[in-house]
């Protein structure tokens, strides 16, 4: 076994790069196939990228008529397919058509059915959940005999259609997402993102109308797409629906499903209309903490985006700061930490939150006290506790030091 084959098999991307830079052939064979196929079969994105950078050909025609790129589609890995498909820009038209046809076939046939057709086996399919900790989504991996695939083919097709300028029908995209009824699944997430980048009135209306559907999953999907439409695309400077969150109030008010309601409220809070605050205040004692945690962001703010614009908003924040749920307290604390009004009850609430069980709440509360020039921040800083060295540095940890500097400067003047 050659060094490059061994490095690819053990998933050592750094060694693969070093060997390629030293003159190793990126088309080296492993059991009669290019090592790129080995990396694709292992779903090894890092090694795949190293081989592509070193000159491996994703369109090399193999003895069975496939290519490494087509094998990535067969394997059902969304990101791996995009990595290979975008390596050679632009992809030749015949390769593009072949790629789309393969992805469409898997989508229409279904992963399990195609797996059975290819293997000819009828036994039970082994299933395993595969999570991407970096992105936060998951897929299901299916194995039958010696063939393994992942159920991301609908996401593969959706992303390829976008890349090649194909506008899939709205209803078809909805059906793809709902075939994987979990908002953290790769397919659901990719379809939400795809529709959430169609900044046209037609998509807004169709998505909003989906909120009338009797099935909660349809309404949940619609709420998530509406959030993306409202957020817009900062890189392209597009946000045509930034102030349309208020239009969702008639659907939020009667919504009984807490997950759907939370998603709707999340979309609405990016608008600043007073009717949104009214919805938020009505949910102050909602039984689901996911809903209560979004109330602070529903409150109307002053021009600087910090303090609540109305006394009722501040009263709501103070109540939520005492909530039994840590996530709700954290959401309230974030808003209170930016409140610069003179109300002493704000400082008292922040001081109480410096004893919270959750470190992120304690950090936010100490920061809020320091920015209010409240001397209680000095003693409270010691309650923050040891920090996780794996987490990025939080600039709010410097706020007590800045408070001390302001005090020293004032004393010396």
C-alpha positions as CSV (number, residue, x, y, z in Angstrom):
1,X,0.0,0.0,0.0
2,X,1.4,3.4,-1.0
3,X,1.8,6.3,1.3
4,X,-1.0,8.4,-0.3
5,X,-3.4,5.5,-0.2
6,X,-2.6,4.9,3.5
7,X,-3.1,8.6,4.3
8,X,-6.4,8.7,2.5
9,X,-7.6,5.6,4.2
10,X,-6.8,6.9,7.7
11,X,-8.3,10.3,6.9
12,X,-5.1,12.3,7.4
13,X,-5.8,15.4,5.3
14,X,-2.5,17.2,6.3
15,X,-0.5,14.2,5.2
16,X,-2.4,13.9,2.0
17,X,-1.5,17.5,1.2
18,X,2.1,17.0,2.1
19,X,2.4,14.0,-0.1
20,X,0.7,15.7,-3.0
21,X,3.0,18.7,-2.6
22,X,5.9,16.3,-2.6
23,X,4.9,14.9,-6.0
24,X,2.4,12.1,-5.3
25,X,-0.1,11.4,-8.1
26,X,-3.6,12.6,-7.1
27,X,-5.0,10.0,-9.4
28,X,-3.3,7.1,-7.5
29,X,-5.5,4.0,-7.5
30,X,-6.8,2.1,-4.5
31,X,-8.4,-1.2,-5.3
32,X,-8.7,-0.1,-9.0
33,X,-10.3,3.3,-8.2
34,X,-8.9,6.7,-7.7
35,X,-8.2,7.6,-4.1
36,X,-10.8,10.4,-4.5
37,X,-13.4,7.7,-4.6
38,X,-12.2,6.3,-1.3
39,X,-12.5,9.7,0.3
40,X,-16.0,10.2,-1.1
41,X,-17.1,6.8,0.1
42,X,-15.8,7.7,3.6
43,X,-17.7,11.1,3.5
44,X,-14.3,12.6,4.3
45,X,-14.7,16.3,3.3
46,X,-11.2,17.4,4.4
47,X,-9.4,14.7,2.5
48,X,-11.6,15.2,-0.5
49,X,-10.7,18.9,-0.5
50,X,-7.0,18.1,-0.2
51,X,-7.2,15.8,-3.2
52,X,-9.1,18.2,-5.3
53,X,-6.6,21.0,-4.5
54,X,-3.8,18.6,-5.5
55,X,-5.3,17.9,-8.9
56,X,-7.7,15.0,-8.5
57,X,-10.4,15.0,-11.2
58,X,-14.0,14.8,-10.0
59,X,-15.2,14.1,-13.5
60,X,-12.8,11.2,-14.3
61,X,-14.9,8.5,-15.9
62,X,-14.6,5.2,-14.0
63,X,-14.9,1.6,-15.3
64,X,-18.6,1.4,-14.2
65,X,-19.4,4.6,-16.1
66,X,-19.7,6.8,-13.0
67,X,-17.4,9.6,-11.8
68,X,-16.3,10.6,-8.3
69,X,-18.8,13.4,-8.5
70,X,-21.7,11.1,-9.4
71,X,-20.6,8.8,-6.6
72,X,-20.9,11.7,-4.2
73,X,-24.4,12.2,-5.4
74,X,-25.1,8.5,-4.9
75,X,-23.7,8.7,-1.4
76,X,-26.2,11.4,-0.6
77,X,-23.8,13.9,1.0
78,X,-25.0,17.4,0.3
79,X,-21.8,19.3,1.2
80,X,-19.5,16.7,-0.3
81,X,-21.4,16.9,-3.6
82,X,-21.2,20.7,-3.7
83,X,-17.5,20.5,-2.9
84,X,-16.9,18.3,-6.0
85,X,-19.4,20.1,-8.2
86,X,-17.9,23.6,-7.6
87,X,-14.3,22.6,-7.8
88,X,-14.3,23.0,-11.6
89,X,-16.1,26.2,-12.5
90,X,-18.1,26.2,-14.7
91,X,-19.0,22.5,-14.8
92,X,-19.4,21.4,-18.5
93,X,-23.0,21.2,-19.6
94,X,-23.1,17.4,-20.1
95,X,-21.7,16.8,-16.7
96,X,-24.2,19.3,-15.2
97,X,-27.2,17.5,-16.8
98,X,-25.9,14.1,-15.7
99,X,-25.4,15.4,-12.2
100,X,-28.9,16.8,-12.0
101,X,-30.5,13.7,-13.5
102,X,-28.7,11.5,-10.9
103,X,-29.8,13.7,-8.0
104,X,-33.4,13.8,-9.3
105,X,-33.5,10.0,-9.7
106,X,-32.4,9.5,-6.0
107,X,-35.0,12.1,-4.9
108,X,-37.9,10.6,-6.8
109,X,-37.0,7.0,-6.0
110,X,-36.1,7.4,-2.4
111,X,-32.9,6.4,-0.6
112,X,-34.1,3.1,0.8
113,X,-35.8,2.0,-2.4
114,X,-32.8,2.8,-4.5
115,X,-30.5,1.1,-2.0
116,X,-32.6,-2.1,-2.2
117,X,-32.7,-1.9,-6.0
118,X,-28.9,-1.5,-6.2
119,X,-28.1,-4.3,-3.7
120,X,-30.9,-6.6,-4.6
121,X,-31.3,-7.3,-0.9
122,X,-34.6,-7.5,1.1
123,X,-33.4,-7.6,4.7
124,X,-33.5,-4.8,7.3
125,X,-31.8,-1.6,6.6
126,X,-29.3,-0.4,9.2
127,X,-30.0,3.2,10.2
128,X,-27.8,5.6,12.1
129,X,-28.1,9.3,12.9
130,X,-25.2,11.4,11.7
131,X,-24.8,14.9,13.2
132,X,-22.8,17.8,12.0
133,X,-21.8,19.6,15.2
134,X,-20.3,22.6,13.3
135,X,-23.4,23.4,11.3
136,X,-26.0,21.9,13.7
137,X,-27.9,19.7,11.3
138,X,-28.3,16.0,10.9
139,X,-29.1,13.2,8.4
140,X,-29.8,9.5,8.5
141,X,-27.3,7.1,7.2
142,X,-28.7,3.9,5.6
143,X,-26.6,0.7,5.1
144,X,-27.7,-2.4,3.3
145,X,-25.2,-5.1,2.5
146,X,-21.9,-3.3,1.6
147,X,-23.6,-0.1,0.3
148,X,-24.1,3.0,2.5
149,X,-25.9,6.2,1.6
150,X,-27.2,9.2,3.5
151,X,-30.7,10.6,3.0
152,X,-29.6,14.1,1.8
153,X,-30.5,13.6,-1.8
154,X,-33.3,16.1,-1.8
155,X,-30.9,18.8,-0.4
156,X,-28.4,17.8,-3.1
157,X,-31.0,18.4,-5.8
158,X,-32.3,21.6,-4.3
159,X,-28.8,23.2,-4.0
160,X,-27.8,22.1,-7.5
161,X,-31.0,23.5,-9.0
162,X,-30.2,26.9,-7.4
163,X,-26.6,26.8,-8.6
164,X,-27.7,26.1,-12.2
165,X,-30.6,28.6,-12.3
166,X,-33.5,26.1,-12.0
167,X,-36.4,27.5,-10.1
168,X,-38.2,24.5,-8.6
169,X,-41.9,24.9,-7.9
170,X,-42.8,26.1,-4.4
171,X,-45.0,23.1,-3.7
172,X,-42.3,20.7,-4.8
173,X,-39.8,22.3,-2.4
174,X,-42.3,22.2,0.5
175,X,-42.8,18.5,-0.2
176,X,-39.1,17.8,-0.1
177,X,-38.7,19.5,3.2
178,X,-41.7,17.7,4.8
179,X,-40.4,14.4,3.7
180,X,-37.9,15.0,6.5
181,X,-40.1,16.5,9.2
182,X,-37.4,17.8,11.5
183,X,-36.2,21.4,11.4
184,X,-32.7,20.3,12.0
185,X,-32.5,17.8,9.2
186,X,-30.2,18.8,6.3
187,X,-33.0,18.7,3.7
188,X,-35.5,20.7,5.8
189,X,-32.8,23.3,6.5
190,X,-31.6,23.5,2.9
191,X,-35.1,24.0,1.5
192,X,-35.9,26.7,4.1
193,X,-32.7,28.5,3.1
194,X,-33.5,28.2,-0.6
195,X,-37.0,29.6,-0.3
196,X,-35.8,32.2,2.2
197,X,-33.6,33.6,-0.5
198,X,-36.4,34.1,-3.0
199,X,-37.1,37.8,-2.3
200,X,-40.2,38.1,-4.4
201,X,-43.8,38.8,-3.4
202,X,-45.1,35.6,-4.8
203,X,-42.9,33.5,-2.5
204,X,-43.9,35.7,0.5
205,X,-47.6,35.3,-0.2
206,X,-47.4,31.5,-0.8
207,X,-45.4,31.1,2.4
208,X,-47.7,33.2,4.4
209,X,-50.7,31.4,3.1
210,X,-49.1,28.1,4.3
211,X,-49.7,29.4,7.8
212,X,-53.4,28.5,7.2
213,X,-52.6,24.8,6.8
214,X,-54.1,22.5,9.4
215,X,-50.9,20.5,9.8
216,X,-48.5,22.0,12.3
217,X,-45.4,21.0,10.3
218,X,-46.6,23.0,7.3
219,X,-47.1,26.0,9.6
220,X,-43.7,25.5,11.2
221,X,-42.0,25.3,7.9
222,X,-43.7,28.5,6.7
223,X,-42.7,30.4,9.9
224,X,-39.0,29.4,9.4
225,X,-39.1,30.5,5.7
226,X,-40.7,33.8,6.7
227,X,-37.9,34.4,9.2
228,X,-35.3,34.1,6.4
229,X,-37.3,36.3,4.1
230,X,-37.6,39.0,6.8
231,X,-33.9,38.8,7.7
232,X,-32.9,39.2,4.0
233,X,-29.4,38.9,2.6
234,X,-26.9,41.4,4.2
235,X,-24.2,40.5,1.7
236,X,-26.3,41.4,-1.3
237,X,-28.1,44.3,0.5
238,X,-31.5,42.7,0.0
239,X,-34.2,43.0,2.7
240,X,-37.5,43.8,1.0
241,X,-39.5,42.2,3.8
242,X,-37.7,43.7,6.8
243,X,-40.8,45.5,8.0
244,X,-43.4,42.9,7.1
245,X,-43.3,41.0,10.3
246,X,-46.3,42.9,11.5
247,X,-48.4,41.1,8.8
248,X,-47.9,37.8,10.8
249,X,-49.8,39.1,13.9
250,X,-53.2,37.6,12.8
251,X,-51.6,34.2,12.6
252,X,-49.5,34.4,15.8
253,X,-52.4,35.4,18.0
254,X,-54.5,32.2,17.6
255,X,-51.6,29.8,17.1
256,X,-51.8,27.0,19.7
257,X,-48.7,25.0,18.8
258,X,-45.8,26.3,21.0
259,X,-43.0,25.5,18.5
260,X,-44.9,27.1,15.6
261,X,-45.7,30.1,17.8
262,X,-42.1,30.5,18.8
263,X,-41.0,30.4,15.2
264,X,-43.6,33.0,14.2
265,X,-42.6,35.2,17.1
266,X,-39.0,34.9,16.1
267,X,-39.8,36.1,12.6
268,X,-42.0,39.0,13.9
269,X,-39.4,40.4,16.4
270,X,-37.3,41.7,13.5
271,X,-40.0,44.3,12.8
272,X,-40.6,47.1,15.3
273,X,-44.4,47.7,14.9
274,X,-46.3,48.3,18.2
275,X,-48.7,45.5,17.5
276,X,-45.9,43.0,17.8
277,X,-45.2,44.2,21.3
278,X,-48.8,43.6,22.2
279,X,-48.5,40.0,21.0
280,X,-45.3,39.7,23.1
281,X,-46.9,41.0,26.2
282,X,-49.9,38.7,25.8
283,X,-47.4,35.8,25.9
284,X,-45.6,36.8,29.1
285,X,-46.9,33.8,31.1
286,X,-47.1,31.3,28.2
287,X,-46.5,27.8,29.5
288,X,-43.7,27.1,27.0
289,X,-40.3,28.6,27.8
290,X,-39.4,28.7,24.1
291,X,-42.2,31.3,23.6
292,X,-41.5,33.3,26.8
293,X,-37.8,33.5,25.8
294,X,-38.8,35.4,22.7
295,X,-40.9,38.0,24.5
296,X,-38.0,40.4,25.3
297,X,-37.2,40.7,21.6
298,X,-40.9,41.5,20.8
299,X,-40.9,44.5,23.0
300,X,-40.7,47.9,21.3
301,X,-37.3,49.6,21.8
302,X,-36.1,53.2,22.0
303,X,-34.2,54.6,19.0
304,X,-30.9,53.2,20.2
305,X,-32.2,49.7,20.3
306,X,-31.6,49.2,24.0
307,X,-34.3,50.2,26.5
308,X,-37.9,49.2,26.2
309,X,-39.9,52.2,24.8
310,X,-42.8,51.7,27.2
311,X,-43.2,51.1,31.0
312,X,-45.1,47.9,30.3
313,X,-42.1,46.6,28.4
314,X,-39.7,47.2,31.3
315,X,-42.1,45.6,33.7
316,X,-42.2,42.5,31.4
317,X,-38.5,42.3,31.3
318,X,-38.2,42.5,35.1
319,X,-40.8,39.7,35.4
320,X,-39.0,37.5,32.9
321,X,-35.7,38.1,34.8
322,X,-37.3,36.1,37.6
323,X,-38.6,33.3,35.3
324,X,-38.0,29.7,36.4
325,X,-36.4,28.9,33.1
326,X,-32.7,29.8,32.6
327,X,-33.1,30.5,28.9
328,X,-35.9,33.0,29.6
329,X,-33.9,34.7,32.3
330,X,-30.9,34.9,29.9
331,X,-33.1,36.6,27.2
332,X,-34.4,39.1,29.7
333,X,-30.9,39.7,31.1
334,X,-29.5,40.5,27.7
335,X,-32.1,43.3,27.3
336,X,-31.7,44.6,30.8
337,X,-28.0,44.8,30.4
338,X,-28.5,47.3,27.6
339,X,-31.0,49.4,29.6
340,X,-29.5,52.8,30.5
341,X,-32.5,54.3,32.3
342,X,-32.2,55.4,35.9
343,X,-34.7,52.9,37.4
344,X,-33.1,51.3,40.4
345,X,-35.1,48.1,39.9
346,X,-33.0,47.4,36.8
347,X,-29.8,47.4,38.7
348,X,-31.4,45.3,41.4
349,X,-32.5,42.7,38.8
350,X,-29.1,42.6,37.3
351,X,-27.5,42.2,40.7
352,X,-29.8,39.2,41.4
353,X,-28.9,37.7,38.1
354,X,-25.2,37.7,38.9
355,X,-26.1,34.7,41.2
356,X,-27.8,32.8,38.3
357,X,-26.9,29.1,37.7
358,X,-26.0,29.8,34.1
359,X,-22.6,31.4,33.6
360,X,-23.7,33.3,30.4
361,X,-26.4,35.0,32.4
362,X,-23.9,36.0,35.1
363,X,-21.5,37.4,32.5
364,X,-24.3,39.5,31.0
365,X,-25.6,40.7,34.3
366,X,-22.1,41.8,35.5
367,X,-21.5,43.5,32.2
368,X,-24.9,45.3,32.6
369,X,-24.0,46.5,36.1
370,X,-20.6,47.8,34.9
371,X,-22.1,49.7,32.0
372,X,-24.6,51.3,34.5
373,X,-21.6,52.3,36.6
374,X,-23.1,50.3,39.5
375,X,-20.3,49.5,42.0
376,X,-21.9,46.1,42.7
377,X,-20.2,44.9,39.5
378,X,-16.8,44.7,41.2
379,X,-17.9,42.1,43.8
380,X,-20.2,40.3,41.3
381,X,-17.3,39.8,38.9
382,X,-15.9,37.1,41.2
383,X,-19.1,35.1,40.8
384,X,-18.6,34.6,37.0
385,X,-16.3,31.6,37.7
386,X,-13.7,29.8,35.5
387,X,-14.2,30.2,31.8
388,X,-14.2,27.5,29.2
389,X,-10.9,27.8,27.3
390,X,-12.5,26.3,24.2
391,X,-14.9,29.2,23.9
392,X,-14.0,32.5,22.1
393,X,-13.2,35.4,24.4
394,X,-16.2,37.4,25.4
395,X,-15.5,41.2,25.3
396,X,-18.1,41.8,28.0
397,X,-15.6,40.4,30.5
398,X,-13.6,43.7,30.1
399,X,-16.5,45.8,31.2
400,X,-15.6,45.8,34.9
401,X,-12.1,46.8,34.1
402,X,-13.5,49.7,32.0
403,X,-15.7,50.7,34.9
404,X,-12.6,50.8,37.2
405,X,-10.8,53.0,34.7
406,X,-13.7,55.4,34.5
407,X,-13.8,55.7,38.3
408,X,-10.1,56.3,38.5
409,X,-10.2,58.9,35.8
410,X,-13.1,60.7,37.6
411,X,-11.3,60.6,40.9
412,X,-8.1,62.1,39.3
413,X,-9.9,64.9,37.6
